[in-house]
């Protein structure tokens, strides 16, 4: 048994707005969250060292001996093996980043100090591990790595298990590459798993005439709506509704893109809703590299990718016929509507669109969040409200119209 503590380093800020409401380890990449992936390798208790305003919802539990893991680190066999070999009060360093440590209780506070202070033994693995250490550094890494992570999660989740039977009325290609959890329901649809696995979660549904291409993962109690076209390297968390055309996108959970419209190379947070015929561009007309807003540097930065669509924080909404340009970052609790392309950086708690943006007042945003969550039988509690209040205040510097 291990006492595992995920910690957020400075890279947490580069994953905003997705990490405004949660530690990095709670982000979904592939079928599972980063935390859930690590739970396959280290049995025990899991907690967090995160931003102070998140600590009440995501508390830390400290034991006599603690395994500390960077919350942005993706597990693989090689990384797990090298972490397993850690001795007490040793830390693994990769390109000046602490990736893991095994520390006594009294040594935990030294994580925030200079790694060259010799207060614990630092082992530099930058050279030996350069081919297998894998981080989530930017929001676009989530969809870029999603196909590989779906396949890895699929292999772990389905090992030595039997899939539910594929109904005879479902047209399927490469059925050996499809896994169906208990309670999943299928209408007349097409599953093509030739280029990657298809994982259908417990009590999920795929409705008539939907076409799904792997690698693809549908979360528990999520729904693919009628005549949807879902391309590979796409995944959803639990309780999502997806429709229209979606390609290489990750929807974290409890969010809806239920109607026609295109979503591609995108990451959508929790409790979001994209209105009918919402579209995002994922390729610039001049085919140049896409730039994306970086919260840490407070400026647009090259992503290194040619395809990049929409990044949307939790609790944001778009109205019917909303258009998002290539490489748009929309913060937490935004309400976007109107004709024309909205700006490609929309601060948290924004209200409006191309015609102009004002502040989405906190009380109205909370009321909307509460109504949406209550439909799923989930309470927006005082801890959640305090987190959103902090985000509202912290993000005010980006709402230039308030100055």
Secondary structure, 3 states (H helix, E strand, C coil): CEEEEEECCCHHHHCCCCCCCCCHHHCEECCEEHHHHHHCCCCEEEEEECCHHHCCCCCCCCCCEEEEEECCEECCHHHHHHHHCCCCCEEEEECCEEEEEEEEHHHHHHHHCCCCCCCCEEEECCCCCCCCCEECCCHHHHHHCHHHHHHHHHHHHHCCCCCCCCCCCCEEECHHHEEECCCCEECCCEEECCCCCEEECCCCEECCCCEEECCEEECCCCEECCCCEECCCEEECCCCEECCEEEEEEEEECCEECCCCEEEEEEEEECCEECCCCEECCECCCCCCCEEEECCCCEEEECCCCECCEEECCCCEECCCCEECCCEEECCCCEECCCCECCCEECCCEEEECCEEEECCHHHHHHHHHHHHHCCCCCCCHHHHHHHHHHHHHHHHHCHHHC
